[in-house]
Amino acid sequence: MKYKDTWDLETIFPGGTASKHLQAKLKDIKKDIDTYENLIQTWDNSQKLFKEILKQQEKIGKGLGQSRTFVQMSHDAYTKDEHASVVMGQVMDLYSDVQKLSTVFTKKLVAFSDQDWLELLQDEELQAVSFALNEIRDQGKRLLSEEEERIITELNKDGLSAWSNLYDTIVSTMTIPFTDSEGKTTELSIGQAMNRMYADPDKEVRSQLFENWEAAWTKYAPIFADTLNHLDGYRITLQKLHDRDHFLEDPLEYNRMSKETLDAMWGAVSSNKKPFIDFLNKKAKLLGMEKLGWQDVDAPLAVGSEKPKEFTYDEACDFVIENFASFGPKLAGFAKHALENRWVEAEDRPNKRPGGYCTGLPEFGESRIFMTFTGSNSDTSTLAHELGHAFHSHVMKDLPTLNRRYAMNVAETASTFAETIINNATVANAKSKEEKISLLNAKLENATAMFMNIHARFLFETAFYEERTKGIVSEQRLNELMVNAQKEAYGDSLSSYHPHFWCSKLHFFIDSVPFYNFPYTFGYLFSLGIYAEYLKNPAGFEEKYIALLQDTGSMRVEDLAKKHLGVDLTKQDFWAAGIELMAKDVKEFISLV
């Protein structure tokens, strides 16, 4: 079947970021915010008015979410759209207004006595969202005065958010030169260069691109060093003002998990890396190298006459749908609907931002996916990954809005589960030993990313925060911290490292969530645990899986795992068992080689 590989933005707001419809929507939201303010001011602690306030919150949240997503989509797909930043400023001003009012509302919740609070929640409708409401009230106990929180919210627009937006603006202007075998030089966008640098089968191409890549980030590194220092310095100041004793408290609370669970996960990863170091060493030999360079870790692997498998976009879409169907009809049907209705922006062209993501259009109850599809097996996995995110949101769309707010770590569970289905299908369907080796390589690249690349990010970020609490960290020191983290995470198994990875990885510059990276590894290993349960009893498992996903917005992860899997996440055993599943793939890979 033929699938369009670009978004249909006109169905959201006709006319792009200059849309009159979008401006009308923003005016309506401003009126809704005025109504919201009036409701809060007149609230007499009655259940009826309380529920009206929550409904108004939901209406505003959907409207702002729809508008912000549209503007972000427009900019990311067409980075030359200068008007996008102007409209995003309007949207963020409205978010700021809502945040200030929500602070007032939360302070009123905190003022309730425990007994009065329990009586308020006796209503059946409120009982259904009591987990979220209790969470909001508990977090609200850390808030400063209403006036102080209002000032912080105002400053965030030109502080935390501004530094993050500056990073996006600079990256959108960057290009990476590439000279082909005929001597023709082309300027590639960051997204194009990154995809080719990691996925091109020619090691000389990868080497040239990596050299130019590192040079480009080195050129801009002084700006990015300032940006990172001030972004996280601002965040550390906020954490102290809200009585945080440690910089990990915010991300752990956001991900609804304990420090014991995080330590157990990384402890299991650190203790079980040898098979994956063996994999990297074996891959280096197959590529004719003593050791892999940073840019070679994810290189496609062709054995003998076997060439790396490539897909057209249409083939990738059909492949994903077909193999999702082997798991369950609801997942496959959803993916088919999303792809046929142009929910995915995948075209390989200049002037797109790098990376991939899934985002929501809350007023439509739909998701949209951003990526750049170049035909590699990795891109097909990325497509499955992002569709997994979208399916997670889809199965929760009929739940109360407050129960749909799941954290990033469990969000990554659905996406990596979808990836696992596709990766296992490709290996199982291999037509030769050579093809199976190539596909196992692709599958194990994901494991090394989770156990090594992301571990390096966590180690770097931890070291950086520890030093940033004492003062500004120089560009040179940032490079040193990054290389040290990469060497520890990869067991010193590479011939070269990426000193400026701290500025080329946009996750470090996202303003919404500190320590954005460890949830990926959590989701990956958690999804392996779910997949292991599926293999034990596949019949009817899709419904059990959906039930687990539907609970992700209303439970802590330890309770979620206990209820649906019967496991204790604070023990290394659970995490080590997931790692062992991938270690078996390493053994098969080495055996086949």
RODO-2510 file (C-alpha; in nm, 4 decimals, decimal comma):
residues 593
     n   res          X          Y          Z
     1     m     0,0000     0,0000     0,0000
     2     k     0,1102     0,3605    -0,0580
     3     y     0,1449     0,5864     0,2449
     4     k     0,2099     0,9616     0,2537
     5     d     0,5284     1,0357     0,4489
     6     t     0,4359     1,3923     0,5471
     7     w     0,1965     1,5372     0,8031
     8     d    -0,1341     1,6888     0,7038
     9     l    -0,1086     2,0019     0,9166
    10     e    -0,3975     2,1726     0,7422
    11     t    -0,6485     1,9473     0,9189
    12     i    -0,5392     2,0982     1,2520
    13     f    -0,5155     2,4726     1,1799
    14     p    -0,5406     2,5757     0,8128
    15     g    -0,2811     2,8319     0,7107
    16     g     0,0202     2,7210     0,9128
    17     t     0,1550     2,9187     1,2070
    18     a     0,0011     3,2363     1,0586
    19     s    -0,3427     3,0711     1,0713
    20     k    -0,6381     3,2929     1,1622
    21     h    -0,8013     2,9832     1,3089
    22     l    -0,5071     2,9405     1,5473
    23     q    -0,5297     3,3031     1,6601
    24     a    -0,9029     3,2598     1,7182
    25     k    -0,8303     2,9506     1,9277
    26     l    -0,5800     3,1421     2,1416
    27     k    -0,8386     3,4166     2,2025
    28     d    -1,0926     3,1541     2,3106
    29     i    -0,8377     3,0004     2,5475
    30     k    -0,7766     3,3434     2,7021
    31     k    -1,1512     3,3694     2,7740
    32     d    -1,1482     3,0195     2,9247
    33     i    -0,8591     3,1223     3,1484
    34     d    -1,0592     3,4226     3,2703
    35     t    -1,3465     3,1856     3,3560
    36     y    -1,0996     2,9546     3,5315
    37     e    -0,9734     3,2450     3,7428
    38     n    -1,3248     3,3430     3,8424
    39     l    -1,4100     2,9844     3,9432
    40     i    -1,1019     2,9614     4,1637
    41     q    -1,1692     3,2959     4,3296
    42     t    -1,5318     3,2077     4,4078
    43     w    -1,4692     2,8458     4,5133
    44     d    -1,6339     2,7854     4,8489
    45     n    -1,4759     2,4390     4,9002
    46     s    -1,7883     2,2694     4,7640
    47     q    -1,7584     1,9477     4,5664
    48     k    -1,9754     2,0840     4,2848
    49     l    -1,7592     2,3893     4,2179
    50     f    -1,4442     2,1812     4,2652
    51     k    -1,5532     1,9546     3,9789
    52     e    -1,6335     2,2581     3,7630
    53     i    -1,2796     2,3868     3,8190
    54     l    -1,1335     2,0502     3,7158
    55     k    -1,3439     2,0477     3,3977
    56     q    -1,2284     2,3991     3,3119
    57     q    -0,8695     2,2918     3,3702
    58     e    -0,9233     2,0059     3,1277
    59     k    -1,0733     2,2318     2,8608
    60     i    -0,7860     2,4798     2,8837
    61     g    -0,5257     2,2038     2,8927
    62     k    -0,6612     2,0467     2,5754
    63     g    -0,6769     2,3801     2,3940
    64     l    -0,3255     2,4822     2,4895
    65     g    -0,1913     2,1341     2,4197
    66     q    -0,3485     2,1347     2,0725
    67     s    -0,2041     2,4779     1,9936
    68     r     0,1438     2,4131     2,1293
    69     t     0,1702     2,0775     1,9539
    70     f     0,0692     2,2330     1,6215
    71     v     0,3264     2,5122     1,6449
    72     q     0,6004     2,2710     1,7518
    73     m     0,5129     2,0324     1,4686
    74     s     0,5206     2,3163     1,2170
    75     h     0,8614     2,4352     1,3334
    76     d     1,0199     2,0909     1,3555
    77     a     0,9059     1,9916     1,0072
    78     y     1,0017     2,3279     0,8555
    79     t     1,2712     2,4887     1,0686
    80     k     1,2827     2,7952     0,8417
    81     d     0,9362     2,8939     0,9701
    82     e     1,0377     3,2086     1,1581
    83     h     0,6810     3,2877     1,2628
    84     a     0,6622     2,9667     1,4684
    85     s     0,8696     3,1150     1,7510
    86     v     0,6426     3,4206     1,7627
    87     v     0,3272     3,2118     1,8021
    88     m     0,4986     2,9791     2,0475
    89     g     0,5663     3,2862     2,2594
    90     q     0,1924     3,3605     2,2628
    91     v     0,1159     3,0040     2,3654
    92     m     0,3751     3,0064     2,6423
    93     d     0,2338     3,3334     2,7782
    94     l    -0,1028     3,1582     2,8149
    95     y     0,0639     2,8596     2,9804
    96     s     0,2234     3,1031     3,2238
    97     d    -0,1169     3,2545     3,3064
    98     v    -0,2623     2,9096     3,3699
    99     q     0,0339     2,8041     3,5816
   100     k    -0,0061     3,1048     3,8071
   101     l    -0,3757     3,0308     3,8586
   102     s    -0,3099     2,6600     3,9111
   103     t    -0,0635     2,7521     4,1834
   104     v    -0,3379     2,9463     4,3609
   105     f    -0,5703     2,6473     4,3205
   106     t    -0,3104     2,4027     4,4501
   107     k    -0,2396     2,6238     4,7506
   108     k    -0,6111     2,6032     4,8348
   109     l    -0,5928     2,2237     4,8174
   110     v    -0,2977     2,2243     5,0557
   111     a    -0,4930     2,4446     5,2987
   112     f    -0,7548     2,1718     5,3491
   113     s    -0,7200     1,9761     5,6717
   114     d    -0,6600     1,6065     5,6108
   115     q    -1,0087     1,5261     5,7362
   116     d    -1,1780     1,7865     5,5156
   117     w    -0,9750     1,6647     5,2189
   118     l    -1,0899     1,3066     5,2714
   119     e    -1,4508     1,4262     5,2886
   120     l    -1,4112     1,6246     4,9652
   121     l    -1,2903     1,3119     4,7861
   122     q    -1,5851     1,1004     4,8967
   123     d    -1,7626     1,1902     4,5735
   124     e    -1,7583     0,8907     4,3339
   125     e    -1,6360     1,0989     4,0394
   126     l    -1,3497     1,2402     4,2470
   127     q    -1,2626     0,8993     4,3905
   128     a    -1,1836     0,7831     4,0368
   129     v    -0,9056     1,0442     4,0119
   130     s    -0,7998     1,0479     4,3789
   131     f    -0,4450     0,9246     4,3050
   132     a    -0,3775     1,2247     4,0817
   133     l    -0,5474     1,4707     4,3172
   134     n    -0,3517     1,3434     4,6180
   135     e    -0,0337     1,3696     4,4134
   136     i    -0,1079     1,7318     4,3216
   137     r    -0,1838     1,8201     4,6839
   138     d     0,1278     1,6468     4,8180
   139     q     0,3528     1,8190     4,5638
   140     g     0,1809     2,1478     4,6401
   141     k     0,3100     2,1343     4,9965
   142     r     0,6524     2,2339     4,8598
   143     l     0,5234     2,5492     4,6929
   144     l     0,6315     2,8944     4,8077
   145     s     0,3822     3,1761     4,8542
   146     e     0,1424     3,2561     4,5700
   147     e     0,3323     3,5751     4,4880
   148     e     0,6707     3,3996     4,4859
   149     e     0,5377     3,1218     4,2634
   150     r     0,3852     3,3840     4,0324
   151     i     0,7236     3,5527     3,9958
   152     i     0,8951     3,2195     3,9282
   153     t     0,6410     3,1352     3,6593
   154     e     0,6955     3,4736     3,4934
   155     l     1,0728     3,4329     3,5043
   156     n     1,0522     3,0804     3,3600
   157     k     0,9473     3,2239     3,0234
   158     d     1,2785     3,4076     2,9876
   159     g     1,4716     3,1613     3,2033
   160     l     1,4308     2,7845     3,1900
   161     s     1,2147     2,7772     2,8766
   162     a     1,4150     3,0472     2,7029
   163     w     1,7450     2,8625     2,7391
   164     s     1,5851     2,5459     2,6023
   165     n     1,4353     2,7359     2,3064
   166     l     1,7711     2,8991     2,2350
   167     y     1,9255     2,5545     2,1909
   168     d     1,6549     2,4561     1,9407
   169     t     1,7041     2,7799     1,7472
   170     i     2,0800     2,7381     1,7154
   171     v     2,0575     2,3727     1,6115
   172     s     1,8017     2,4594     1,3427
   173     t     2,0634     2,6857     1,1768
   174     m     2,3491     2,4316     1,1844
   175     t     2,4623     2,2211     0,8890
   176     i     2,7230     1,9474     0,8460
   177     p     2,9300     1,9367     0,5237
   178     f     2,9693     1,6045     0,3440
   179     t     3,1906     1,5395     0,0417
   180     d     3,0963     1,2379    -0,1702
   181     s     3,3270     1,0106    -0,3722
   182     e     3,3007     1,2422    -0,6732
   183     g     3,4181     1,5417    -0,4736
   184     k     3,0797     1,7115    -0,4494
   185     t     3,0147     1,8765    -0,1112
   186     t     2,6623     1,8976     0,0285
   187     e     2,5453     2,0750     0,3422
   188     l     2,3331     1,8309     0,5443
   189     s     2,0883     1,9251     0,8168
   190     i     2,1675     1,7998     1,1653
   191     g     1,9003     1,5314     1,1303
   192     q     2,0256     1,4124     0,7919
   193     a     2,3878     1,4056     0,9056
   194     m     2,3111     1,2184     1,2271
   195     n     2,1109     0,9488     1,0488
   196     r     2,3785     0,8921     0,7866
   197     m     2,6708     0,9119     1,0287
   198     y     2,5362     0,6241     1,2336
   199     a     2,3667     0,4171     0,9619
   200     d     2,5818     0,4405     0,6482
   201     p     2,7459     0,1037     0,5631
   202     d     3,0645     0,2758     0,4424
   203     k     3,3053     0,3313     0,7317
   204     e     3,4799     0,6131     0,5420
   205     v     3,1495     0,7992     0,5135
   206     r     3,0837     0,7479     0,8844
   207     s     3,4349     0,8614     0,9713
   208     q     3,4162     1,1774     0,7582
   209     l     3,0767     1,2706     0,8931
   210     f     3,1810     1,2116     1,2535
   211     e     3,4875     1,4315     1,2085
   212     n     3,2750     1,7101     1,0579
   213     w     3,0035     1,6505     1,3179
   214     e     3,2428     1,6896     1,6100
   215     a     3,3948     1,9993     1,4458
   216     a     3,0519     2,1615     1,4047
   217     w     2,9554     2,1049     1,7668
   218     t     3,2994     2,2219     1,8802
   219     k     3,2427     2,5505     1,6959
   220     y     2,9185     2,6168     1,8783
   221     a     3,0214     2,4545     2,2079
   222     p     3,0933     2,7816     2,3962
   223     i     2,7309     2,8863     2,3366
   224     f     2,5965     2,5440     2,4319
   225     a     2,8135     2,5363     2,7461
   226     d     2,6586     2,8662     2,8570
   227     t     2,3132     2,7352     2,7708
   228     l     2,3521     2,4105     2,9656
   229     n     2,5099     2,5811     3,2672
   230     h     2,2366     2,8421     3,2937
   231     l     1,9500     2,6043     3,2165
   232     d     2,0499     2,3613     3,4888
   233     g     2,1774     2,6335     3,7210
   234     y     1,8306     2,7867     3,7028
   235     r     1,6782     2,4445     3,7709
   236     i     1,9071     2,3796     4,0713
   237     t     1,8057     2,7157     4,2181
   238     l     1,4375     2,6244     4,1835
   239     q     1,4986     2,2874     4,3450
   240     k     1,6625     2,4505     4,6458
   241     l     1,3795     2,7010     4,6789
   242     h     1,1346     2,4088     4,6913
   243     d     1,3294     2,2280     4,9636
   244     r     1,4816     1,9616     4,7408
   245     d     1,7805     1,7990     4,9078
   246     h     1,9102     1,6284     4,5928
   247     f     1,8876     1,6928     4,2184
   248     l     1,7405     1,3461     4,1569
   249     e     1,4323     1,4108     4,3698
   250     d     1,2453     1,5932     4,0916
   251     p     1,2937     1,3291     3,8191
   252     l     1,2205     1,0438     4,0588
   253     e     0,8996     1,2100     4,1758
   254     y     0,7997     1,2854     3,8171
   255     n     0,8578     0,9216     3,7184
   256     r     0,6736     0,7973     4,0292
   257     m     0,9597     0,5723     4,1324
   258     s     1,1959     0,5354     4,4275
   259     k     1,5713     0,5836     4,4463
   260     e     1,5930     0,2151     4,5450
   261     t     1,4372     0,1171     4,2130
   262     l     1,6737     0,3418     4,0160
   263     d     1,9780     0,2067     4,2024
   264     a     1,8639    -0,1531     4,1502
   265     m     1,8264    -0,0948     3,7763
   266     w     2,1664     0,0681     3,7235
   267     g     2,3300    -0,1816     3,9606
   268     a     2,2029    -0,4680     3,7463
   269     v     2,3189    -0,2944     3,4281
   270     s     2,6695    -0,2261     3,5663
   271     s     2,7086    -0,5855     3,6834
   272     n     2,6019    -0,7443     3,3559
   273     k     2,7838    -0,5560     3,0805
   274     k     3,0390    -0,8164     2,9739
   275     p     2,8187    -0,9862     2,7103
   276     f     2,7591    -0,6521     2,5417
   277     i     3,1269    -0,5592     2,5464
   278     d     3,1896    -0,8998     2,3857
   279     f     2,9307    -0,8096     2,1218
   280     l     3,1015    -0,4788     2,0417
   281     n     3,4401    -0,6483     2,0175
   282     k     3,3048    -0,9162     1,7855
   283     k     3,1331    -0,6557     1,5701
   284     a     3,4603    -0,4634     1,5421
   285     k     3,6329    -0,7740     1,4073
   286     l     3,3588    -0,8267     1,1500
   287     l     3,4027    -0,4675     1,0341
   288     g     3,7782    -0,5155     1,0076
   289     m     3,8643    -0,2992     1,3081
   290     e     4,0547    -0,3555     1,6285
   291     k     3,7934    -0,1543     1,8174
   292     l     3,4792     0,0310     1,7130
   293     g     3,4820     0,4095     1,7015
   294     w     3,1919     0,6047     1,8488
   295     q     3,0347     0,6436     1,5042
   296     d     3,0620     0,2677     1,4319
   297     v     2,8601     0,1324     1,7257
   298     d     2,5323     0,1389     1,5328
   299     a     2,6790     0,0689     1,1896
   300     p     2,4797    -0,1795     0,9784
   301     l     2,6454    -0,5180     0,9466
   302     a     2,6649    -0,7141     0,6224
   303     v     2,8147    -1,0628     0,6354
   304     g     2,9412    -1,2286     0,3169
   305     s     2,7234    -1,1240     0,0236
   306     e     2,4420    -1,0199     0,2559
   307     k     2,3681    -0,6472     0,2296
   308     p     2,2018    -0,4479     0,5074
   309     k     1,8269    -0,4727     0,4689
   310     e     1,6655    -0,1524     0,3487
   311     f     1,2998    -0,0558     0,3371
   312     t     1,0998     0,1927     0,1407
   313     y     0,8660     0,3890     0,3648
   314     d     0,5698     0,1916     0,2277
   315     e     0,7456    -0,1397     0,2972
   316     a     0,8294    -0,0318     0,6510
   317     c     0,4689     0,0668     0,7223
   318     d     0,3342    -0,2648     0,5915
   319     f     0,6010    -0,4582     0,7823
   320     v     0,5111    -0,2881     1,1103
   321     i     0,1378    -0,3419     1,0652
   322     e     0,1843    -0,7077     0,9703
   323     n     0,3996    -0,7890     1,2709
   324     f     0,1935    -0,5875     1,5151
   325     a    -0,0923    -0,8141     1,4039
   326     s     0,1017    -1,1157     1,5310
   327     f     0,0675    -0,9657     1,8799
   328     g    -0,2886    -0,8400     1,8641
   329     p    -0,5522    -0,6923     1,6324
   330     k    -0,5985    -0,3694     1,8302
   331     l    -0,2323    -0,2661     1,8058
   332     a    -0,2202    -0,3500     1,4341
   333     g    -0,5503    -0,1785     1,3577
   334     f    -0,4412     0,1345     1,5386
   335     a    -0,1074     0,1495     1,3510
   336     k    -0,2834     0,1049     1,0170
   337     h    -0,5237     0,3893     1,0962
   338     a    -0,2410     0,6233     1,2020
   339     l    -0,0310     0,5553     0,8927
   340     e    -0,3185     0,5807     0,6486
   341     n    -0,4333     0,9108     0,7988
   342     r    -0,0944     1,0847     0,7775
   343     w    -0,0147     1,0970     1,1473
   344     v     0,3564     1,0519     1,0657
   345     e     0,6071     1,3074     0,9331
   346     a     0,8905     1,0926     0,7942
   347     e     1,0148     1,2564     0,4741
   348     d     1,3948     1,2771     0,4366
   349     r     1,4593     1,6410     0,3431
   350     p     1,6579     1,9449     0,4573
   351     n     1,5328     2,1960     0,7158
   352     k     1,3928     1,9410     0,9595
   353     r     1,5059     1,9149     1,3193
   354     p     1,6877     1,5925     1,4186
   355     g     1,5465     1,3051     1,6214
   356     g     1,2056     1,1523     1,6568
   357     y     0,9108     1,1823     1,8939
   358     c     0,5404     1,1206     1,9451
   359     t     0,3203     1,4073     2,0548
   360     g    -0,0477     1,4524     2,1299
   361     l    -0,3363     1,6509     1,9832
   362     p    -0,5620     1,6354     2,2904
   363     e    -0,8664     1,7996     2,1336
   364     f    -0,8660     1,5334     1,8614
   365     g    -0,7765     1,2519     2,1023
   366     e    -0,4990     1,1651     1,8567
   367     s    -0,1206     1,1511     1,8365
   368     r     0,1336     1,2636     1,5754
   369     i     0,4791     1,1192     1,5063
   370     f     0,7931     1,3006     1,3908
   371     m     1,0998     1,1282     1,2430
   372     t     1,3216     1,1199     0,9342
   373     f     1,2978     0,7917     0,7433
   374     t     1,6084     0,6985     0,5424
   375     g     1,5309     0,3314     0,4763
   376     s     1,7399     0,1598     0,7418
   377     n     1,6257    -0,1199     0,9689
   378     s     1,6813     0,1234     1,2558
   379     d     1,4339     0,3688     1,1049
   380     t     1,1735     0,0934     1,0839
   381     s     1,2283     0,0227     1,4543
   382     t     1,1924     0,3952     1,5266
   383     l     0,8593     0,3977     1,3439
   384     a     0,7399     0,1055     1,5578
   385     h     0,8746     0,2759     1,8716
   386     e     0,6801     0,5966     1,8127
   387     l     0,3638     0,4066     1,7150
   388     g     0,3965     0,2269     2,0497
   389     h     0,3840     0,5654     2,2231
   390     a     0,0790     0,6610     2,0214
   391     f    -0,0981     0,3329     2,1041
   392     h    -0,0358     0,3943     2,4746
   393     s    -0,2175     0,7277     2,4518
   394     h    -0,4893     0,5743     2,2366
   395     v    -0,5892     0,3052     2,4886
   396     m    -0,6155     0,5707     2,7622
   397     k    -0,8173     0,8308     2,5712
   398     d    -1,1478     0,7352     2,7360
   399     l    -1,0112     0,7533     3,0919
   400     p    -1,0575     1,0636     3,3095
   401     t    -0,8044     1,3255     3,1995
   402     l    -0,6248     1,3259     3,5350
   403     n    -0,5660     0,9494     3,5019
   404     r    -0,3993     0,9848     3,1619
   405     r    -0,0929     1,1660     3,2912
   406     y     0,1591     0,8835     3,2796
   407     a     0,5280     0,9449     3,3414
   408     m     0,8076     0,9099     3,0904
   409     n     0,9512     0,5827     3,2221
   410     v     0,6280     0,3909     3,1670
   411     a     0,5717     0,5803     2,8412
   412     e     0,8968     0,4268     2,7179
   413     t     0,7631     0,0845     2,8142
   414     a     0,4939     0,0895     2,5449
   415     s     0,7311     0,2192     2,2796
   416     t     1,0074    -0,0306     2,3456
   417     f     0,7555    -0,3135     2,3698
   418     a     0,6423    -0,2260     2,0174
   419     e     1,0052    -0,2193     1,9044
   420     t     1,0643    -0,5627     2,0580
   421     i     0,7782    -0,7091     1,8549
   422     i     0,9322    -0,5770     1,5323
   423     n     1,2910    -0,6678     1,6158
   424     n     1,1998    -1,0232     1,7164
   425     a     0,9920    -1,0624     1,4016
   426     t     1,2784    -0,9594     1,1757
   427     v     1,5179    -1,2046     1,3406
   428     a     1,2649    -1,4897     1,3342
   429     n     1,1962    -1,4333     0,9634
   430     a     1,5614    -1,4277     0,8578
   431     k     1,6128    -1,6304     0,5407
   432     s     1,9817    -1,7083     0,5951
   433     k     2,2422    -1,7232     0,8663
   434     e     2,4023    -1,4093     0,7252
   435     e     2,0765    -1,2171     0,7381
   436     k     2,0130    -1,3348     1,0929
   437     i     2,3536    -1,2059     1,2012
   438     s     2,2730    -0,8681     1,0479
   439     l     1,9346    -0,8513     1,2188
   440     l     2,0675    -0,9630     1,5565
   441     n     2,3211    -0,6854     1,5245
   442     a     2,0415    -0,4324     1,4779
   443     k     1,8547    -0,5739     1,7762
   444     l     2,1621    -0,5680     1,9981
   445     e     2,2383    -0,2101     1,8979
   446     n     1,9252    -0,1188     2,0921
   447     a     2,0499    -0,3081     2,3962
   448     t     2,3903    -0,1361     2,3872
   449     a     2,2126     0,1986     2,3569
   450     m     2,0085     0,1259     2,6700
   451     f     2,2882    -0,0288     2,8764
   452     m     2,5801     0,1846     2,7556
   453     n     2,4865     0,5022     2,5679
   454     i     2,2067     0,6000     2,8060
   455     h     2,4094     0,4860     3,1060
   456     a     2,6812     0,7264     2,9873
   457     r     2,4251     1,0058     2,9719
   458     f     2,3148     0,9313     3,3283
   459     l     2,6728     0,9149     3,4568
   460     f     2,7584     1,2419     3,2807
   461     e     2,4505     1,4226     3,4022
   462     t     2,5054     1,3065     3,7598
   463     a     2,8672     1,4263     3,7537
   464     f     2,7684     1,7538     3,5879
   465     y     2,4959     1,8316     3,8436
   466     e     2,7359     1,7560     4,1282
   467     e     2,9854     2,0087     3,9896
   468     r     2,7244     2,2616     3,8777
   469     t     2,5948     2,2942     4,2340
   470     k     2,9388     2,4420     4,3146
   471     g     2,9645     2,6759     4,0133
   472     i     2,9934     2,7095     3,6353
   473     v     3,1377     2,4064     3,4532
   474     s     3,3679     2,4927     3,1617
   475     e     3,3399     2,3500     2,8105
   476     q     3,6658     2,1613     2,8583
   477     r     3,5429     2,0100     3,1838
   478     l     3,2111     1,9151     3,0223
   479     n     3,4092     1,7285     2,7550
   480     e     3,6129     1,5522     3,0211
   481     l     3,3035     1,4491     3,2162
   482     m     3,1428     1,3177     2,8994
   483     v     3,4423     1,1116     2,7876
   484     n     3,4854     0,9718     3,1393
   485     a     3,1192     0,8712     3,1442
   486     q     3,1407     0,7099     2,7997
   487     k     3,4505     0,5118     2,8937
   488     e     3,2885     0,3822     3,2116
   489     a     2,9603     0,2994     3,0408
   490     y     3,1250     0,1233     2,7457
   491     g     3,3871    -0,0562     2,9541
   492     d     3,6618     0,1335     2,7670
   493     s     3,5759    -0,0821     2,4639
   494     l     3,5793     0,1896     2,1948
   495     s     3,8702     0,3393     2,0008
   496     s     3,7197     0,6893     1,9992
   497     y     3,4567     0,8812     2,1937
   498     h     3,2342     1,1843     2,1384
   499     p     3,3511     1,4629     2,3747
   500     h     3,0787     1,7041     2,2619
   501     f     2,7966     1,4546     2,2958
   502     w     2,6698     1,6707     2,5819
   503     c     2,5826     1,9424     2,3290
   504     s     2,4754     1,7254     2,0336
   505     k     2,2176     1,5327     2,2403
   506     l     1,9141     1,7568     2,2654
   507     h     1,7765     1,5617     2,5652
   508     f     2,0155     1,7491     2,7945
   509     f     1,8517     2,0777     2,6907
   510     i     1,4846     1,9892     2,7373
   511     d     1,3376     2,2236     2,9967
   512     s     1,0431     2,0158     3,1146
   513     v     1,2129     1,7197     3,2832
   514     p     1,5607     1,6922     3,4369
   515     f     1,7440     1,3629     3,3855
   516     y     1,5422     1,2915     3,0736
   517     n     1,7430     0,9820     2,9832
   518     f     1,7200     0,7059     3,2453
   519     p     1,3481     0,6432     3,1807
   520     y     1,4480     0,4938     2,8442
   521     t     1,6440     0,2159     3,0121
   522     f     1,3669     0,1668     3,2656
   523     g     1,1081     0,1353     2,9903
   524     y     1,3282    -0,0973     2,7887
   525     l     1,3884    -0,3432     3,0718
   526     f     1,0327    -0,3159     3,2022
   527     s     0,9015    -0,3935     2,8541
   528     l     1,1255    -0,7015     2,8376
   529     g     0,9614    -0,8225     3,1572
   530     i     0,6183    -0,7725     3,0041
   531     y     0,7284    -0,9451     2,6823
   532     a     0,8533    -1,2437     2,8808
   533     e     0,5059    -1,2758     3,0346
   534     y     0,3527    -1,2568     2,6873
   535     l     0,5722    -1,5414     2,5623
   536     k     0,4538    -1,7622     2,8490
   537     n     0,0892    -1,7273     2,7485
   538     p     0,0268    -1,5308     2,4249
   539     a    -0,3458    -1,6058     2,3997
   540     g    -0,5467    -1,3001     2,4981
   541     f    -0,2399    -1,1157     2,6263
   542     e    -0,3189    -0,7967     2,4349
   543     e    -0,6073    -0,7234     2,6751
   544     k    -0,3795    -0,7768     2,9790
   545     y    -0,1221    -0,5459     2,8200
   546     i    -0,3829    -0,2763     2,7607
   547     a    -0,4994    -0,3081     3,1232
   548     l    -0,1422    -0,2462     3,2416
   549     l    -0,1064     0,0579     3,0146
   550     q    -0,4343     0,1997     3,1415
   551     d    -0,3030     0,1882     3,4996
   552     t     0,0191     0,3760     3,4190
   553     g    -0,1338     0,7174     3,4942
   554     s    -0,2735     0,6295     3,8352
   555     m    -0,0095     0,4173     4,0142
   556     r     0,3520     0,4331     4,1254
   557     v     0,5698     0,2036     3,9154
   558     e     0,6500    -0,0293     4,2041
   559     d     0,2768    -0,0857     4,2604
   560     l     0,2136    -0,1213     3,8869
   561     a     0,4764    -0,3944     3,8575
   562     k     0,3482    -0,5727     4,1657
   563     k    -0,0123    -0,5709     4,0422
   564     h     0,0428    -0,6749     3,6808
   565     l     0,3706    -0,8717     3,6905
   566     g     0,4051    -0,9780     4,0534
   567     v     0,7631    -0,8453     4,0792
   568     d     0,9640    -0,6178     4,3110
   569     l     1,1389    -0,3407     4,1173
   570     t     1,3668    -0,2512     4,4090
   571     k     1,5520    -0,5809     4,3654
   572     q     1,8224    -0,6301     4,1032
   573     d     1,6867    -0,9747     4,0146
   574     f     1,4033    -0,8390     3,8022
   575     w     1,6316    -0,6088     3,6029
   576     a     1,9042    -0,8726     3,5644
   577     a     1,6493    -1,1158     3,4209
   578     g     1,5642    -0,8673     3,1470
   579     i     1,9304    -0,8120     3,0684
   580     e     1,9814    -1,1873     3,0461
   581     l     1,7207    -1,2073     2,7679
   582     m     1,9390    -0,9813     2,5562
   583     a     2,2571    -1,1599     2,6648
   584     k     2,1105    -1,4731     2,5029
   585     d     2,0950    -1,2828     2,1764
   586     v     2,4634    -1,1959     2,2177
   587     k     2,5466    -1,5657     2,2617
   588     e     2,3503    -1,6530     1,9484
   589     f     2,5160    -1,3703     1,7553
   590     i     2,8668    -1,4815     1,8511
   591     s     2,7791    -1,8454     1,7856
   592     l     2,6511    -1,7657     1,4351
   593     v     2,9560    -1,5531     1,3573
***
